[in-house]
Amino acid sequence: MSLSHDQVQAQLTGPGQLFEIEEIGDTGVRTWKHAPTHFRALLEMSRFHGEKVFLVYEDEHVTFEDHFRRAATLANRLVDDYGVRKGDRVAVAMRNYPEWVISFSAVLAAGAVAVPLNAWWTEAELAYGVSDSGAKVLIADGERAARLASAGVPMIVTRGEAPAGARAFDEIMGEVTADVQLPAVELSPEDPATIFYTSGTTGSPKGALGSHRNLGQSPMTVAYGLMRAVALAGKDLAAAAGTRRVTLLTVPLFHVTGCFSAMTTTMFGGGGMVLMYKWDPEQALRLIEREQVSTMIGVPTNAWQLMSHPDFGKYDLSSLTTLGYGGAPAPPKLLERITENLPNRAPSNGYGMTETTALAIGNGGADYHARPESIGLPSPVVDVRVVDPMGAELPPGEVGELCVRGPNVILGYWNKPEATAETFIDGWVHTGDLAKIDDEGFVYIVDRAKDMVIRGGENVYCAEVEAALFEHPAVDDAAVIGVPDDELGEEVGAVIRVAPGTSVTVEELQSFLADRIAKFKIPVHVWFREGELPRNPGGKILKTHLRREILGKT
C-alpha cells in the first residue's frame, strides 16, 4: 500500500527518529533535532567512517581518517602560526582539489569563518572578495595565488608555485600524526561559519553570511529528501540508509550546491565524493564507470550534456542510480531524456539558493514524473509562501514572489545592512523568484522577477518559453531575453545553441512553438550561436552578458 506525503513525513519525523523535528524557542522556525549543532561536530562524526574513501581526485584517494588528521593539523597551524581566532575570516580560492575540502574543514574547525572564493573570478574580483571579507589568511592553488600575489594577506599555496612571501601548503602541514586533536574553541549554532559570495549578475557580489546551524541542517535536508522518495516508492528504508553513495560532483565546491548538497552531505553519510578539475562530459562518463559512481550532482546542463555526448553508449553506467540537479531551471524535456536514455534511474530536481544554504525544496521519484514542471515540496523544516508586491500572501495558484523561512536561511549579507533589510524580512528570505503553489503544496518556479519580459502589458515568463524551446530536437541550449521595442516596450528574444549535426531555421522554431505557447510569447528575435551560453558557476545563464553582447545593453 502506498503512503501519502503526510504519512511518510509522520513516519520519518516521529519522536526518536533520525529526522525528528523541534522548534527553535518560540520563533515558529522548526529544525532537525539531531543535526550536527556546528561543523566541528560534523567533522568529528565523519572520523567514525575511518578508512572508507571520502575524496577521489584523479588517481588520489583520501580516506575519512586521513581527511580528519589533515584538517585538524591545518587548523592547529592556522591558530599557532597565523594567529587565527574565532570569527576571523580565512579565504579559500582554488579548483576542486582535495585541499579545498581539507582547507574548508580546517578553517571551520579552528572557529574561523570560511570564505570560499569563486575560482572563475578575475584578479580584480578575487581581490574584492579578499578585501570585502577582511580575510586574515588566504589558502589558494597556484593559479589563484598568481592572481592574488599583491592581495596583501598571508598566503598558503598548494598545487603550484608560491609567490614571494607565501608559504607552500605541504610546508605548513609538516608531519601529520595519528593523535592530532582539534584546536580548543567553543562554538554554538548561531556562530558565523561561512561567507559565500552571490553570483553578482547585477552589481557587486554580496557575501552571504551563513551560521553553523545553517551548515549542520543542510545534510539532514538532503538525506530527508532521499528517504522521502524511498518511502513514497514503498521501498525498504533500512536498506536504502545502509547503501553507500558515491557522488560525482560536477559543479564547483565554492558554490553552495557543491559544498552543501554534496560535500557536507557526503561527510555526514559516509559516502564517497569524486572531484573533477572542471566539467567535461566524457571525463564524467569515464569516472562513473571507473569509480562506480551511484549519484551525479550538478545543474541540469550537466545531465543534458552527459546524455548528448557521442560516446554516451560506450561506457558502463549501471552503477549510476540517481541524478540530482538544481541551481537553474530544469526543462521538463530533461526528465523525458533521462527516462529514455537512463531508464530505471531516480532523477530529482531541487531548489535552493546561497541564502537558503542550498536545498530547500525538492522533487523526486513519482512526484517528479507526475509534476515535471514543479520544483516539488518544501522540506518539513522549511516554510514557503508566495506574496504580492506589497508583501501580502497570495492564495494557491497565483503568481508572486517566493519567500522561504527555516533553519537553513542565512544570517544576512556581510557588512551590508541595507541589502539584508531588503531581502530578509521577519525571518523570511525574499528570493526574487516568481512562483506559484498548488493546492497540494507543490511549488512551481515561473521565472526570475528581473528576467520576466513584459510585452505590451502581458507578462512573459522566460522559463516557460525556454522549456518549450527545449522540446525541439535541434535545440541544445536556450536563453530567452527581453528586446526593447518602441511600441510594445519589450519583445521576446531567444539565443539558441543548436545540437551538433542538426539545423533549424527561425521560421521552423516559431512554427514549432505555435502549438505549445501563446503567440505573444513566441520569440520574434532569434540568434544562433555555436559556443556555450555564458553561465555562472551555479549553472545560471548570465543574461546580462547576453544582453550586453547582443543588444549592447544590461
C-alpha positions as CSV (number, residue, x, y, z in Angstrom):
1,M,0.0,0.0,0.0
2,S,1.4,3.4,-1.0
3,L,1.8,6.1,1.7
4,S,0.7,9.7,1.4
5,H,3.2,12.5,1.9
6,D,1.7,13.2,5.3
7,Q,2.1,9.6,6.3
8,V,5.7,9.4,5.2
9,Q,6.5,12.7,7.0
10,A,4.9,11.4,10.2
11,Q,6.9,8.1,9.9
12,L,10.3,9.8,9.2
13,T,10.0,12.7,11.7
14,G,8.4,11.0,14.7
15,P,9.9,11.1,18.2
16,G,13.2,9.3,18.4
17,Q,13.6,9.1,14.6
18,L,16.7,10.5,12.8
19,F,14.6,13.2,11.2
20,E,12.8,14.3,14.4
21,I,11.8,17.9,14.4
22,E,11.8,20.5,17.1
23,E,11.0,24.2,17.3
24,I,13.7,26.8,18.0
25,G,12.3,28.6,21.0
26,D,9.1,30.4,20.2
27,T,10.3,31.6,16.8
28,G,8.0,29.3,14.8
29,V,11.1,28.0,13.0
30,R,11.5,24.2,13.0
31,T,14.8,22.4,13.0
32,W,16.2,18.9,12.6
33,K,16.7,17.9,16.2
34,H,19.5,15.5,15.6
35,A,21.5,17.6,13.1
36,P,25.1,18.5,14.0
37,T,25.0,21.7,16.0
38,H,28.2,23.0,14.4
39,F,30.8,22.0,11.9
40,R,33.2,20.6,14.4
41,A,30.6,18.1,15.5
42,L,30.1,17.0,11.8
43,L,33.9,16.7,11.3
44,E,34.3,14.6,14.4
45,M,31.4,12.4,13.4
46,S,32.9,11.9,10.0
47,R,36.0,10.3,11.6
48,F,33.9,7.3,12.5
49,H,33.9,6.4,8.8
50,G,37.6,5.6,9.3
51,E,39.3,4.1,6.2
52,K,36.4,4.5,3.8
53,V,37.4,6.6,0.9
54,F,36.0,10.1,1.2
55,L,37.6,12.0,-1.7
56,V,38.7,10.9,-5.1
57,Y,40.7,13.2,-7.4
58,E,42.2,11.6,-10.5
59,D,44.5,8.9,-9.0
60,E,44.4,10.3,-5.5
61,H,42.2,8.8,-2.7
62,V,41.7,10.4,0.7
63,T,40.0,8.4,3.5
64,F,37.8,10.0,6.2
65,E,40.5,9.4,8.8
66,D,43.2,11.0,6.6
67,H,40.9,13.9,5.9
68,F,40.3,14.4,9.6
69,R,44.0,14.3,10.5
70,R,45.0,16.7,7.8
71,A,42.2,19.1,8.6
72,A,43.0,19.1,12.3
73,T,46.7,19.6,11.6
74,L,46.0,22.6,9.3
75,A,43.5,24.0,11.9
76,N,46.3,24.0,14.5
77,R,48.7,25.6,12.1
78,L,46.2,28.4,11.4
79,V,45.8,29.0,15.1
80,D,49.5,28.7,16.1
81,D,51.3,30.1,13.1
82,Y,48.8,32.7,11.8
83,G,47.0,33.7,15.0
84,V,43.6,32.8,13.6
85,R,40.9,33.1,16.2
86,K,37.2,32.5,16.4
87,G,35.3,34.8,14.0
88,D,38.4,35.6,11.8
89,R,37.8,35.1,8.1
90,V,40.0,32.8,6.1
91,A,39.6,32.7,2.3
92,V,39.9,29.6,0.1
93,A,40.5,30.2,-3.6
94,M,41.1,27.0,-5.7
95,R,39.7,24.5,-8.0
96,N,38.0,21.3,-6.8
97,Y,41.1,19.8,-5.2
98,P,41.2,17.6,-2.1
99,E,43.0,20.6,-0.4
100,W,39.8,22.7,-0.9
101,V,37.9,20.3,1.4
102,I,40.7,20.0,3.9
103,S,41.1,23.8,4.0
104,F,37.4,24.4,4.4
105,S,37.3,21.9,7.2
106,A,40.4,23.3,8.9
107,V,39.1,26.9,8.9
108,L,35.8,25.9,10.5
109,A,37.4,23.6,13.0
110,A,39.5,26.5,14.1
111,G,36.4,28.5,14.8
112,A,37.1,30.9,11.9
113,V,34.7,31.8,9.1
114,A,35.4,30.1,5.8
115,V,35.2,32.4,2.7
116,P,35.2,30.3,-0.5
117,L,36.1,32.5,-3.4
118,N,34.9,31.9,-7.0
119,A,37.8,30.3,-8.8
120,W,36.5,31.7,-12.1
121,W,36.8,35.3,-10.9
122,T,39.3,37.7,-12.4
123,E,42.2,39.1,-10.4
124,A,40.1,42.2,-9.5
125,E,37.1,40.1,-8.4
126,L,39.3,37.8,-6.3
127,A,40.9,40.8,-4.7
128,Y,37.5,42.2,-4.0
129,G,36.5,39.0,-2.1
130,V,39.6,39.1,0.0
131,S,39.2,42.7,0.8
132,D,35.4,42.7,1.4
133,S,35.6,39.7,3.7
134,G,38.6,41.1,5.6
135,A,40.3,37.8,5.2
136,K,43.2,37.2,7.7
137,V,44.7,34.4,5.7
138,L,44.3,33.1,2.1
139,I,44.6,29.5,1.0
140,A,44.9,29.2,-2.7
141,D,46.1,27.0,-5.6
142,G,49.0,28.1,-7.8
143,E,46.8,29.7,-10.4
144,R,44.7,31.7,-8.0
145,A,47.9,32.6,-6.0
146,A,49.4,34.2,-9.0
147,R,46.4,36.4,-9.5
148,L,46.4,37.4,-5.8
149,A,50.2,37.9,-5.3
150,S,49.5,41.5,-4.3
151,A,46.5,40.8,-2.2
152,G,48.3,41.9,0.9
153,V,47.4,39.0,3.2
154,P,49.4,35.9,4.3
155,M,49.0,33.2,1.7
156,I,49.3,29.4,1.8
157,V,49.7,27.8,-1.7
158,T,49.0,24.3,-2.9
159,R,49.4,22.7,-6.4
160,G,51.6,25.4,-7.9
161,E,54.4,27.8,-7.2
162,A,54.1,30.1,-4.2
163,P,54.6,33.8,-4.9
164,A,57.3,35.7,-2.9
165,G,56.3,35.8,0.8
166,A,53.8,33.0,0.5
167,R,54.3,29.5,2.0
168,A,53.7,26.1,0.5
169,F,50.8,24.0,1.8
170,D,52.9,21.0,2.4
171,E,55.5,23.0,4.3
172,I,52.8,24.4,6.6
173,M,51.3,21.0,7.2
174,G,54.6,19.3,8.2
175,E,54.1,16.0,9.9
176,V,50.5,14.7,10.2
177,T,50.2,12.5,13.2
178,A,47.5,10.0,14.3
179,D,47.0,11.6,17.7
180,V,46.3,15.1,16.4
181,Q,43.5,16.9,18.1
182,L,41.3,19.8,17.0
183,P,42.3,23.2,18.5
184,A,40.2,24.3,21.5
185,V,37.3,26.5,20.6
186,E,33.7,26.8,21.8
187,L,31.1,27.0,19.0
188,S,27.3,27.5,19.1
189,P,24.7,27.0,16.3
190,E,24.3,30.8,15.7
191,D,28.0,31.5,15.3
192,P,29.0,32.7,11.8
193,A,30.6,29.9,9.7
194,T,30.7,30.8,6.1
195,I,30.7,33.7,3.6
196,F,29.6,32.6,0.1
197,Y,29.5,35.3,-2.4
198,T,26.4,35.5,-4.5
199,S,26.7,35.3,-8.3
200,G,26.7,39.1,-8.7
201,T,24.8,39.1,-12.0
202,T,23.8,42.6,-11.1
203,G,26.3,44.8,-9.2
204,S,29.0,43.7,-6.9
205,P,28.6,40.2,-5.3
206,K,27.2,40.1,-1.8
207,G,28.7,38.0,0.9
208,A,26.1,35.6,2.2
209,L,26.8,35.1,5.9
210,G,25.9,31.5,7.0
211,S,25.8,30.1,10.5
212,H,26.9,26.8,11.9
213,R,23.2,25.9,12.3
214,N,22.7,26.5,8.6
215,L,25.6,24.3,7.8
216,G,24.6,21.4,10.1
217,Q,21.0,21.4,8.9
218,S,21.8,21.1,5.2
219,P,22.9,17.4,5.1
220,M,19.8,16.4,7.0
221,T,17.6,18.2,4.5
222,V,19.3,16.3,1.6
223,A,19.1,13.0,3.4
224,Y,15.4,13.5,4.2
225,G,14.6,14.1,0.6
226,L,16.3,10.9,-0.4
227,M,14.5,8.9,2.3
228,R,11.1,10.5,1.5
229,A,11.4,9.3,-2.1
230,V,12.3,5.8,-0.9
231,A,9.4,5.7,1.5
232,L,6.9,7.0,-1.1
233,A,8.1,4.3,-3.5
234,G,7.3,1.7,-0.8
235,K,11.0,0.5,-0.7
236,D,13.0,-0.6,2.4
237,L,14.2,2.4,4.3
238,A,16.8,0.4,6.2
239,A,18.4,-1.0,3.0
240,A,18.4,2.5,1.4
241,A,20.0,4.0,4.5
242,G,22.7,1.3,4.5
243,T,23.6,1.8,0.8
244,R,26.9,3.7,0.4
245,R,26.6,6.6,-2.1
246,V,29.5,7.5,-4.4
247,T,28.8,11.0,-5.7
248,L,30.3,12.6,-8.8
249,L,30.5,16.3,-8.2
250,T,30.2,18.2,-11.4
251,V,30.0,21.8,-10.0
252,P,32.5,23.9,-8.0
253,L,32.8,23.4,-4.3
254,F,32.8,27.2,-3.9
255,H,29.1,27.0,-4.9
256,V,26.6,26.0,-2.3
257,T,25.3,23.1,-4.3
258,G,28.8,21.6,-4.4
259,C,29.6,22.4,-0.8
260,F,26.3,21.7,1.0
261,S,24.3,19.4,-1.3
262,A,27.3,17.2,-2.0
263,M,30.4,17.7,0.3
264,T,28.9,18.1,3.8
265,T,26.2,15.5,2.9
266,T,28.9,13.0,1.9
267,M,30.7,13.7,5.2
268,F,27.5,13.2,7.1
269,G,26.6,9.9,5.4
270,G,30.0,8.3,5.0
271,G,29.8,8.2,1.2
272,G,32.5,9.0,-1.4
273,M,32.9,12.1,-3.5
274,V,34.6,12.1,-6.9
275,L,36.0,15.5,-7.8
276,M,36.6,17.0,-11.3
277,Y,39.0,19.7,-12.1
278,K,36.3,21.1,-14.4
279,W,33.2,19.8,-16.0
280,D,33.8,17.6,-19.0
281,P,31.1,15.1,-20.1
282,E,33.5,12.5,-21.5
283,Q,35.6,12.6,-18.4
284,A,32.4,12.3,-16.3
285,L,31.4,9.1,-18.3
286,R,34.9,7.6,-17.6
287,L,34.7,8.4,-13.9
288,I,31.2,7.0,-13.5
289,E,32.4,3.7,-14.9
290,R,35.8,3.7,-13.1
291,E,34.7,4.8,-9.6
292,Q,31.3,3.0,-9.7
293,V,29.5,6.3,-9.2
294,S,26.0,6.0,-7.9
295,T,24.9,9.7,-7.8
296,M,25.7,12.6,-10.0
297,I,25.0,16.1,-8.5
298,G,25.1,19.3,-10.6
299,V,23.0,21.5,-12.7
300,P,20.5,20.4,-15.4
301,T,23.1,21.3,-18.1
302,N,25.4,18.5,-16.8
303,A,22.8,15.8,-17.2
304,W,21.8,17.1,-20.6
305,Q,25.4,17.2,-21.9
306,L,26.2,13.8,-20.4
307,M,23.5,12.2,-22.5
308,S,24.3,14.3,-25.6
309,H,27.9,13.1,-25.7
310,P,28.6,11.0,-28.8
311,D,30.4,8.3,-26.6
312,F,27.5,8.1,-24.1
313,G,26.7,4.5,-25.1
314,K,30.3,3.3,-24.8
315,Y,30.5,3.3,-21.0
316,D,29.1,1.1,-18.3
317,L,26.8,3.4,-16.4
318,S,25.0,0.6,-14.5
319,S,26.2,1.9,-11.1
320,L,24.5,5.3,-11.7
321,T,21.2,5.2,-9.9
322,T,20.5,8.8,-9.1
323,L,20.8,12.1,-10.9
324,G,20.3,15.2,-8.8
325,Y,20.3,18.7,-10.2
326,G,19.3,22.3,-9.2
327,G,20.7,25.8,-9.4
328,A,19.0,26.5,-12.7
329,P,15.6,25.8,-14.3
330,A,15.2,22.1,-15.4
331,P,13.1,21.9,-18.5
332,P,10.5,19.0,-18.5
333,K,12.2,17.7,-21.6
334,L,15.2,16.7,-19.5
335,L,13.2,14.3,-17.5
336,E,12.0,12.7,-20.8
337,R,15.6,12.3,-22.0
338,I,16.7,10.7,-18.7
339,T,13.8,8.3,-18.8
340,E,14.6,7.4,-22.3
341,N,18.4,7.2,-22.1
342,L,18.9,6.2,-18.4
343,P,15.8,4.1,-17.6
344,N,15.0,3.0,-14.0
345,R,17.1,5.8,-12.6
346,A,15.9,8.2,-9.9
347,P,16.3,11.8,-11.2
348,S,15.5,14.6,-8.7
349,N,15.1,18.4,-9.1
350,G,15.9,20.6,-6.2
351,Y,15.6,24.3,-5.5
352,G,17.7,26.4,-3.2
353,M,20.0,29.4,-3.3
354,T,23.0,30.8,-1.5
355,E,20.7,32.4,1.0
356,T,19.0,29.1,1.9
357,T,22.2,27.1,2.3
358,A,21.4,25.1,-0.9
359,L,18.5,22.7,-0.9
360,A,15.1,24.0,0.5
361,I,12.5,22.4,-1.9
362,G,12.8,19.1,-3.7
363,N,11.0,17.0,-6.3
364,G,11.9,13.3,-6.8
365,G,10.6,9.9,-7.6
366,A,7.0,9.5,-8.7
367,D,6.2,13.1,-7.7
368,Y,8.8,14.3,-10.3
369,H,7.3,12.2,-13.0
370,A,3.8,13.4,-12.2
371,R,4.8,17.0,-12.0
372,P,8.0,17.6,-14.0
373,E,7.3,21.4,-14.1
374,S,7.4,21.6,-10.3
375,I,10.4,22.0,-8.0
376,G,8.5,19.9,-5.5
377,L,7.6,20.2,-1.9
378,P,9.5,22.1,0.8
379,S,11.5,20.3,3.4
380,P,9.5,19.6,6.6
381,V,11.6,22.3,8.4
382,V,11.0,24.9,5.6
383,D,8.0,27.1,5.2
384,V,7.2,28.7,1.8
385,R,4.7,31.3,0.7
386,V,4.0,33.5,-2.3
387,V,3.4,37.2,-1.8
388,D,2.3,40.2,-3.9
389,P,4.5,43.4,-4.3
390,M,3.1,44.7,-1.0
391,G,4.1,41.6,0.9
392,A,0.6,40.1,1.2
393,E,0.3,36.3,0.9
394,L,-1.4,35.1,-2.2
395,P,-3.8,32.1,-2.5
396,P,-2.8,28.8,-4.2
397,G,-2.3,29.1,-8.0
398,E,-1.5,32.8,-8.1
399,V,1.9,34.0,-9.2
400,G,4.0,36.2,-6.8
401,E,7.4,36.3,-5.2
402,L,8.6,33.2,-3.4
403,C,9.6,33.6,0.2
404,V,11.3,31.0,2.3
405,R,11.7,30.6,6.1
406,G,13.6,27.9,8.0
407,P,16.8,26.9,9.9
408,N,18.6,27.0,6.6
409,V,18.1,30.7,5.9
410,I,21.3,32.6,6.5
411,L,22.1,35.4,8.9
412,G,22.2,38.1,6.2
413,Y,24.7,39.8,4.0
414,W,28.2,40.5,5.3
415,N,28.6,44.2,6.1
416,K,25.5,45.2,4.0
417,P,22.7,46.1,6.5
418,E,20.5,47.8,3.8
419,A,20.7,44.8,1.5
420,T,20.0,42.5,4.4
421,A,16.9,44.5,5.5
422,E,15.6,44.5,1.9
423,T,15.9,40.7,1.4
424,F,15.3,39.3,4.9
425,I,12.1,40.4,6.5
426,D,10.7,38.9,9.7
427,G,12.7,35.7,9.2
428,W,11.6,35.2,5.6
429,V,14.1,35.5,2.7
430,H,12.5,37.1,-0.4
431,T,14.0,35.1,-3.2
432,G,13.4,37.3,-6.2
433,D,11.8,34.3,-7.9
434,L,8.3,34.4,-9.3
435,A,6.4,31.3,-8.3
436,K,3.0,29.7,-7.6
437,I,2.0,27.0,-5.1
438,D,-0.8,24.5,-5.9
439,D,-3.4,23.1,-3.6
440,E,-1.2,20.2,-2.5
441,G,1.8,22.5,-1.6
442,F,3.9,21.8,-4.7
443,V,5.9,24.8,-5.8
444,Y,6.4,26.0,-9.4
445,I,9.1,28.5,-10.3
446,V,7.7,30.7,-13.1
447,D,10.7,33.0,-13.6
448,R,13.2,35.2,-12.0
449,A,11.5,38.5,-11.4
450,K,14.2,40.5,-13.1
451,D,14.2,38.1,-16.1
452,M,10.5,38.4,-16.9
453,V,9.6,40.1,-20.2
454,I,6.7,42.5,-20.2
455,R,5.3,42.6,-23.8
456,G,2.6,45.2,-24.3
457,G,1.5,44.7,-20.7
458,E,1.5,40.9,-20.9
459,N,3.9,39.0,-18.6
460,V,6.1,36.5,-20.5
461,Y,7.9,34.1,-18.2
462,C,11.2,33.3,-19.8
463,A,11.5,29.8,-18.1
464,E,8.2,28.8,-19.8
465,V,9.4,29.8,-23.3
466,E,12.8,28.1,-22.7
467,A,11.1,24.9,-21.6
468,A,9.1,24.9,-24.9
469,L,12.2,25.6,-26.9
470,F,14.0,22.6,-25.3
471,E,11.2,20.4,-26.7
472,H,12.7,20.9,-30.2
473,P,15.3,18.2,-31.0
474,A,17.7,20.7,-32.6
475,V,17.9,22.9,-29.5
476,D,20.8,22.0,-27.3
477,D,20.6,25.1,-25.1
478,A,18.4,28.2,-25.0
479,A,18.1,31.5,-23.2
480,V,15.1,33.9,-23.5
481,I,15.7,37.7,-23.1
482,G,13.6,40.9,-23.5
483,V,14.4,43.0,-26.5
484,P,13.4,46.7,-26.3
485,D,10.6,47.7,-28.6
486,D,9.2,51.2,-29.1
487,E,5.6,50.1,-29.4
488,L,5.3,47.2,-27.0
489,G,8.0,48.1,-24.5
490,E,9.7,44.7,-25.0
491,E,9.6,41.8,-27.5
492,V,10.7,38.3,-26.8
493,G,14.1,37.2,-28.0
494,A,15.9,33.9,-27.8
495,V,19.6,32.9,-28.0
496,I,19.9,29.3,-29.3
497,R,22.7,26.8,-29.4
498,V,21.9,24.2,-32.0
499,A,22.7,20.5,-31.2
500,P,25.6,19.0,-33.2
501,G,24.6,17.6,-36.5
502,T,21.3,19.3,-36.6
503,S,19.9,22.6,-38.1
504,V,16.8,24.7,-37.7
505,T,15.6,28.0,-39.0
506,V,13.9,30.8,-37.2
507,E,10.6,30.1,-39.0
508,E,10.7,26.4,-38.2
509,L,11.2,27.2,-34.5
510,Q,8.4,29.7,-34.5
511,S,6.1,27.2,-36.2
512,F,7.1,24.5,-33.7
513,L,6.3,26.8,-30.8
514,A,2.9,27.9,-32.2
515,D,1.2,24.7,-30.8
516,R,2.9,24.9,-27.4
517,I,2.8,28.5,-26.1
518,A,0.6,31.6,-26.8
519,K,1.5,33.6,-29.8
520,F,2.7,36.7,-27.9
521,K,5.3,34.5,-26.1
522,I,6.9,33.2,-29.3
523,P,10.3,34.8,-29.8
524,V,10.4,37.3,-32.7
525,H,14.2,37.8,-32.5
526,V,16.4,34.7,-32.6
527,W,20.1,34.5,-32.5
528,F,22.0,31.2,-33.2
529,R,25.5,30.6,-31.7
530,E,27.9,27.7,-31.8
531,G,29.6,28.1,-28.4
532,E,28.4,27.6,-24.9
533,L,26.0,30.1,-23.5
534,P,27.6,32.0,-20.7
535,R,26.9,30.6,-17.2
536,N,27.9,31.4,-13.7
537,P,29.4,28.5,-11.6
538,G,25.9,27.7,-10.3
539,G,24.7,26.9,-13.8
540,K,22.5,30.0,-14.3
541,I,22.8,31.6,-17.7
542,L,24.3,35.1,-17.4
543,K,21.5,37.0,-19.3
544,T,23.2,40.3,-18.5
545,H,26.2,39.1,-20.5
546,L,23.9,38.0,-23.4
547,R,22.0,41.3,-23.5
548,R,25.3,43.2,-23.4
549,E,26.8,41.0,-26.2
550,I,23.7,41.0,-28.4
551,L,22.0,44.3,-27.7
552,G,24.7,46.3,-26.1
553,K,22.5,46.7,-23.0
554,T,22.4,45.4,-19.5
